[in-house]
Structures are given as structure tokens and as C-alpha cells.
Amino acid sequence: MGCGGYDSTIMCRIWMCRNDAIFNEKRWTPDVACRTAIIDAVDFLKANEKVETSGTSSNGAATGSIERWKKPRQGWMKVNFDGGLDLHKKCGGLGVVIRDSDGVFRAARAIHLSMAVEPLMVEAMSTGYLNDATRNGS
């Protein structure tokens, strides 16, 4: 596999381990960091493979292969984002991942929201962070 999502996934995990050591004082042994990076890469491959199904669905329709993620048109970027909310703690989080038309990882961001009280608020905040990420290229 050439330089792409698989390689980026491994490098991203190693970078996150490095950041944990610098900013969170969490020490990863090289062995554990590498094994964790490989697990992440395998998860990436599984998430991007086609699932072959055969037969019929519960409503009787014929089934075929299902593609889990589609690349955007050439020259475009695809942004996936999602948010979560804990209503009891009144906090939440956002995650944003940007990939190019070859499926190559370009940027990601995870944000903790300390004052989230409604799902609509989390969705609105995610679009704000998305706008910042596309403007700043991060």
C-alpha cells in the first residue's frame, strides 16, 4: 500500500502517543505504542473494505456489496464529523476527520465541550469548528 490512509493512521497514533508523553505525562513503551498503532491501522482497513453480502434482506430485496465510505470527487475533500453528549454531566465532544479525493487523511480534531446541554447545541458547535478547520487548514 502506498502512502495513504493506512500509513497516516499508524503515524497519527504514534504522534498521539508522543503528545501523551509530552502533554499528559503518560508514558507509552515503544512496543505498546506500535501495537496500538497497528490495531488502529487494522481498524482503518476494516472500516474501508467492502462488505460482501448475498441473498435477500428482511424485506425480500436482493442484497449485494455495501461500501462503507466513498471517496469524494477528484479535487474535493470529504469531512466527516460527529458529536456526543452526556446530558447528566452537561458535557460532550466533537470529532472531525478530513480526507482528500484519494482517501488520504488530511486533518482531524477532537474537541471536548464542557458546557453542552442540548444535542442541537453540539451540532451547531460542530459546524463552527468545521468552518474553523477548513479556513485554517487544520
Backbone torsions as a table, in degrees:
resi	resn	phi	psi	omega
1	MET	NA	134.2	179.0
2	GLY	-77.2	-171.1	179.2
3	CYS	-66.8	120.0	-177.2
4	GLY	-170.4	-150.3	-175.1
5	GLY	-60.5	-41.5	-179.0
6	TYR	-61.2	-50.7	179.6
7	ASP	-63.1	-42.3	-179.7
8	SER	-63.6	-36.3	179.2
9	THR	-63.7	-43.6	178.8
10	ILE	-64.1	-47.4	-179.1
11	MET	-64.1	-36.9	179.4
12	CYS	-62.9	-44.2	-180.0
13	ARG	-64.5	-43.3	179.0
14	ILE	-61.8	-41.1	178.0
15	TRP	-63.9	-39.9	179.1
16	MET	-65.4	-37.5	176.0
17	CYS	-63.5	-41.7	177.4
18	ARG	-61.7	-44.4	178.6
19	ASN	-64.4	-38.2	175.3
20	ASP	-57.8	-42.6	-179.5
21	ALA	-65.8	-41.3	-176.3
22	ILE	-77.5	-47.4	-170.9
23	PHE	-97.8	-26.6	-176.0
24	ASN	-114.3	2.3	-179.4
25	GLU	55.3	28.7	175.8
26	LYS	-96.4	125.7	-177.6
27	ARG	-99.8	121.7	174.8
28	TRP	-101.6	132.5	171.4
29	THR	-74.7	151.5	178.6
30	PRO	-55.2	-37.9	-179.2
31	ASP	-62.7	-47.7	-179.0
32	VAL	-67.8	-40.8	178.6
33	ALA	-61.0	-43.8	-179.8
34	CYS	-67.7	-42.9	178.5
35	ARG	-63.1	-40.3	178.2
36	THR	-64.8	-40.7	177.7
37	ALA	-62.7	-40.1	179.0
38	ILE	-67.2	-40.7	177.1
39	ILE	-61.1	-43.7	177.0
40	ASP	-60.0	-41.6	-179.2
41	ALA	-65.9	-40.2	177.3
42	VAL	-64.1	-41.7	176.3
43	ASP	-60.8	-39.8	177.2
44	PHE	-59.8	-47.1	-179.4
45	LEU	-62.0	-43.3	179.5
46	LYS	-63.0	-39.8	-178.9
47	ALA	-69.1	-21.8	-176.9
48	ASN	-107.0	4.5	178.7
49	GLU	-89.2	158.2	176.0
50	LYS	-81.7	141.6	178.1
51	VAL	-101.2	121.2	179.3
52	GLU	-89.9	126.4	176.2
53	THR	-127.8	157.8	177.3
54	SER	-145.5	162.0	179.5
55	GLY	100.4	-145.5	-178.4
56	THR	-127.8	152.3	178.0
57	SER	-82.8	178.3	-177.5
58	SER	-62.4	-24.2	179.2
59	ASN	-93.9	7.5	176.4
60	GLY	89.2	-2.9	-179.7
61	ALA	-76.1	146.2	177.6
62	ALA	-68.2	143.8	179.7
63	THR	-113.9	157.4	179.1
64	GLY	-143.9	-147.9	179.8
65	SER	-81.3	146.6	-179.9
66	ILE	-117.9	125.3	177.8
67	GLU	-95.9	129.2	-174.4
68	ARG	-83.6	-31.9	-178.6
69	TRP	-141.3	133.3	179.6
70	LYS	-112.8	137.3	177.0
71	LYS	-69.0	146.6	174.4
72	PRO	-75.0	171.9	177.4
73	ARG	-59.9	155.5	179.5
74	GLN	-53.4	132.3	179.3
75	GLY	86.7	-4.1	179.9
76	TRP	-103.4	162.6	172.9
77	MET	-112.2	150.7	175.3
78	LYS	-117.1	129.9	-178.7
79	VAL	-114.8	123.2	174.6
80	ASN	-112.6	132.5	177.6
81	PHE	-144.5	154.6	179.8
82	ASP	-152.8	158.7	179.0
83	GLY	-135.7	158.9	176.9
84	GLY	-136.3	157.7	-173.5
85	LEU	-144.5	134.9	171.7
86	ASP	-109.1	103.9	-175.0
87	LEU	-65.8	-32.3	-178.7
88	HIS	-71.1	-41.1	-179.6
89	LYS	-88.5	-8.1	-178.2
90	LYS	55.0	44.8	176.1
91	CYS	-141.5	168.2	-178.4
92	GLY	-162.6	-168.2	179.6
93	GLY	-156.6	159.9	178.8
94	LEU	-128.9	149.3	171.8
95	GLY	-135.1	136.3	-179.9
96	VAL	-132.4	132.7	176.0
97	VAL	-129.7	132.8	179.2
98	ILE	-118.9	130.0	177.5
99	ARG	-128.7	150.9	-179.9
100	ASP	-88.4	-174.1	-175.6
101	SER	-69.8	-10.4	173.0
102	ASP	-96.3	2.4	-178.8
103	GLY	81.9	9.7	-178.1
104	VAL	-80.1	131.2	177.2
105	PHE	-58.4	131.1	179.1
106	ARG	-117.5	-37.6	-179.7
107	ALA	-164.2	157.6	176.0
108	ALA	-153.2	156.3	176.9
109	ARG	-154.3	139.2	172.9
110	ALA	-121.6	133.4	-174.8
111	ILE	-129.4	131.1	174.1
112	HIS	-89.2	132.1	178.7
113	LEU	-110.2	110.6	-174.8
114	SER	-83.7	-15.7	-176.9
115	MET	-124.0	33.9	-179.2
116	ALA	-82.2	127.0	-178.8
117	VAL	-122.1	-16.0	-178.9
118	GLU	-140.4	145.7	177.8
119	PRO	-56.4	-39.5	179.7
120	LEU	-61.6	-35.3	178.0
121	MET	-64.4	-42.6	179.1
122	VAL	-63.0	-44.0	178.7
123	GLU	-61.6	-44.0	-179.8
124	ALA	-63.9	-41.8	179.8
125	MET	-66.3	-34.3	-179.6
126	SER	-64.0	-37.6	178.7
127	THR	-68.8	-33.1	176.0
128	GLY	-64.5	-45.1	178.0
129	TYR	-66.8	-35.0	177.3
130	LEU	-62.8	-44.7	177.6
131	ASN	-60.7	-42.8	177.8
132	ASP	-61.2	-43.3	-177.9
133	ALA	-64.8	-39.8	-178.3
134	THR	-74.1	-32.9	178.0
135	ARG	-71.4	-41.0	-174.2
136	ASN	-92.4	-8.8	-179.7
137	GLY	69.9	24.8	178.8
138	SER	-125.5	NA	NA
